[in-house]
């Protein structure tokens, strides 16, 4: 009986549960370094997925990713138009290219915030001249490393004393301002482009020094850089023909010899001349033009007056 009680006590002790093998509440089997309740990801509806505010007065970041063009047809598939001056596809050239109340700003259709005071332009300033919020009105509105250009803060150009300091950027040094610029002369821009006063290159709008007739009395002429066409009235006594203003080619009614056997008579307007062959007849050896456009003839031998009689 005593031995039986001892065995039951041993068995009871062997069945006692072991303490500490299960992880504490709040920890998983990964151990104490696993994320606890405070480290758990927040619920989906607690996350702020509101997009950051958009600077609506600033052009899109890809606005400079130019697609070259010479006309709107090359841009229409992109929903864009061609900026002929720069030869690239853009969002707009004029206000009518934009819809829905957007304005055409720096060749991009943009919705802007109307304003009368900078109080209504968080992070921007009010342009009372334009009537809407912009990045800047003066350089002081921009960070130190930037300057205000067309109401937009842009990086200041690099300082230079020689074009050698700018060539790695594909630029040249402006000796007047001592900063790197895109160009200082037309030759810096390459074929078909010219250098604007703002020291940037633009596509030529006409063939340099080419002329054409606007109408009978006016001539169109492209300047030497190909940047502008001017229209001038032909001087008195001249008309535009053959792509340029010209004076009369002859004196009205005057006759000259166009060839040894033809005469030319100037038209009444002095712009053209009619050429006719000298007449011939029986027993004429050869008609000829002589003097001031006078036609004559040489008779066959034995026919002194070419009248058919040998006398």
DAKAVEN-V460207 format. One line per field, one symbol per residue. phi: phi as a letter, one per 40 degrees, with the letter a starting at -180 (. if undefined). psi: psi as a letter, one per 30 degrees, with the letter a starting at -180 (. if undefined). burial: + if it has 9 or more other C-alpha atoms within 8 Angstrom, else -. Layout:
phi: ???
psi: ???
burial: ???
//
This chain:
phi: .ccccccccccccccccccgcccccgbbcchcccccdcccccddcccccccccbcccbcdccccccbcabacdcbcccgbbccccbgacbcabbdccbbggcbcbfgbcbcbccabacdcbdgbbcccccgacbcabbdccbddcbbcbfgbcbcccccabacccbcccgbbcccccfbcbcabadcccgcgbbccccgbcacccacdgcbaccacbbbcbccccgcabbbbccddgbbcaggacacdcacdgcbaccacbabbbccccgcbbcbbcccbacgccacabagcgccbabccdgbcbfcgbcc
psi: eeeeeeeeeeeeefgkkkkffkllkfkaffafflkaeffkklleffkjgkllkkjffkllfgffikjklglfeffefghllkjeefhlkleleleffllgglkjkhgkjkkljklflfegikgalkjfefglkleleleffllegllkjhgkklkklkllflfeffefghllkjfefhlklelfleffflkgllklfghlklkkflkkgkllkeaffkkkkklffgfkklklkklkfllklhglkkakflkkfkkljflfgllkkklffgflkkkkkklllkgkekllklbhgkkalkllkfiegggfkf.
burial: ----------------------+---+----------------------------++-+---+-----++++-+++---+++++--+++++++---++---+++--++++++--++++--+--+++++--+++++++++-++---+++--+++------++++-+++---++++---+++++++-+-++---+++---++++++++-+++++++--+++++++-+++++-+--+---++++-++++-+-+-+--++++--+++++++--++++-+--+----++--++++--++++++++--++-+-----
//
